[in-house]
Amino acid sequence: MSRECCGPEDGVEPQRLTLTRRDATTAGPAGHVDEHAAADAHGHDAHGHDEDDEHDHGGDSDELVPWWRDRHLLLPIASGLLLAVGYGLEWSGIELPATIVLAGSLLAGAATFVPGAIRRLLRRRLGVGLLMTIAALGAVLLGHVGEAAALAFLFSIAEALEDRAMDRARSGLRALLSLIPETATLSRLSGEVTIPASELRELDILVIRPGDRVATDGIVVSGRSSIDTSAITGESIPLEVGPGDTVPAGSINGTGSLQLEATADGRDNSLTKIVELVEQANARKGERARLADRIAKPLVPTVLILAGLMVVFGFIVGDPLTWTERALVVLVAASPCALAIAVPVTVISAIGAASRFGVVIKSGEAFEQLGTIKLLAFDKTGTLTRGRPEVVAVETVDPDARDRVLAIAAGLEAHSTHPLAAAITAAADKPATVTDVTEEPGHGITGTADGHTARVGSPRWVDPAELAARAAALEEQGMTVVVVELDGTAAGIIGIRDELKPEAAETIRELTAAGIATVMLTGDNARTARALAAQAGVSDVRAELLPGDKAAAIEEFSATRRTAMIGDGINDAPALAAADVGIAMGVTGSDAAIESASVAFTGNDLRLIPAALLHARRGRRIMTGNIVLSLGIIVALFPLALLGVLGLAGVVLVHEIAEVVVILNGVRAARRGGLPVRDALPAPHKQEVLHG
């Protein structure tokens, strides 16, 4: 049950959950999460567990221990064994030993929830554990020790199984931390030294030998190799890296040796941040979680008041024993155990599973919204395209001036950070020397080259004049055209193409088949945008947009249907923030884009998009089913308890079986929720998801 339902214990400082391995390598700022988020999902607070040991299932290492070593399971198991023996003795007619054994069963089961319920009551906090405590105590006072023992056993075992399910859902996520090695080798003036990975600091130089795992994020400063990032990003094909390329924590080096400059501490890198984000995912709740909380919060005091009124009514009509028994049964029948856990166990399981195939969902709210998306807006450069633009055509007024025109353009673009600038600079053998450079954002650059005023920019800003027809032809071929002007006259045009990702068309087809419409939003010219959109299969194109225009378009779409935006650049940040769900391409994405988004991909394979949307849709269906079942149990049991049709033992049995069913159904979001993902990915990805 969530804290929203019952509230934290007064005076108790919220704990923080430390994510560690055997040596606590990654414990630190990024390895902690707010206990409010954990308790929302876990439900110990309301069910009666001591807040001091809410997360002690895994021992000191936070690992999922075998069930026979889990002390939260041992007491319920002992209670069940004693209950069976007690009932056996009772059926044999051995009354006194039977009562003693049943009392032992009651004490073993009650020990798991009664102490916490009393502590919370002293702090004026109500919870389901209190309802069960009153019901068990009342049954004993009425002489029904066997029924009280059955209640204590079934409630305690259901809560232990719930804890176990939540811990199992988290353990798969924490396994990501095992991708970080325990030690790292550094290059220092005195030679190579080996230190614990937790002691790594930014700017340290790491020595990565063939086959080594990378202990933290870094940039290659020397050496060339291939790296395997499949366990982090889902990318099955090794990536070639050399000086200047980034390497994420947890990736495996290939056959070459590398030296990396660390860009993050050993305690606070991209891998620990992924775990932190997913652990915090339930802190911001979705509409279904809030619905469950709104129903459950007033239900506990209402049930207590109703039970009290039933007892009073029994004294008025002259049959206090019967109505007291019914009041106890009502306490159990109307307790919202299953309702409180219906959403959290599903969210934690589904989000944890998504993180293992390269999709980091930052909140339960984002997960629920992801499952409602009807329109997906794509940025073009770096999202639908490879993000590696290259110069493929140079046209000039003077056929002999090609190299000069390209050199002047490169000299100007050397002062820009635009992706196209890098392509032009790389294409020139020797950039010209340019002074007095001024950049007009969204348009181009002006400067002085060899005494001549030079401009380079889009055809919308620099008139291509007699080269206009050739510029249009290049744009029709899917190229972005840059015009080079000298002393007010067009001297040449440069055609730059950023090829579509090979999986782009397949992704659009899968989205269309799932009933999700697509649109391309880009700052590029309309001809180029339409040409690339046609290749990808996107029919709706909005081109020549500034960042604010993209955000306005997203707001327009969101007014009529649930809209997601996927992008990777700084200019996409406003649109990502405006969308119902913002999705950032995490590998190449800017920090601004990732911060603005509510979902981030650690890889850049577009086929994860339909897979993630199908995964979220299925999770929403599971959540809805859990809520309906939980409410249905309360609605069905309440009149049966009120009218005396079912006794205490029968209601307890049905109620706790329902809670176990809800838990198992929620866990399904992790165990089987990956199937759509495997279907959507190529064979190498399928294998990684199955074994990862």
Disulfide bonds with the S-S distance in Angstrom:
none
